[in-house]
Amino acid sequence: MRGRLRTYVVYSIAVLVVWAVVLLVVALAAPAHLRTTLLVFGGWAIGWLSGTIARYVYPPPSRWLGGA
């Protein structure tokens, strides 16, 4: 069970949950800073998406070399 929890998908979901909590706290505690926080989240999301695409387009060398 422990091995299944260390996947990219689980990590991605956990990070999104943390972002949801951060956005909720900022919206409730400091609504004036919500726009800035959303811009930071947007930048993070673009980076996360491009990193995810790169993971699939350019896999680690072991996948191509037969699992060394």
Secondary structure, DSSP 4 states (H G I P E B T S, - for coil): -TGGGSSHHHHHHHHHHHHHHHHHHHHHH-GGGHHHHHHHHHHHHHHHHHHHHHHHHS--HHHHHT--
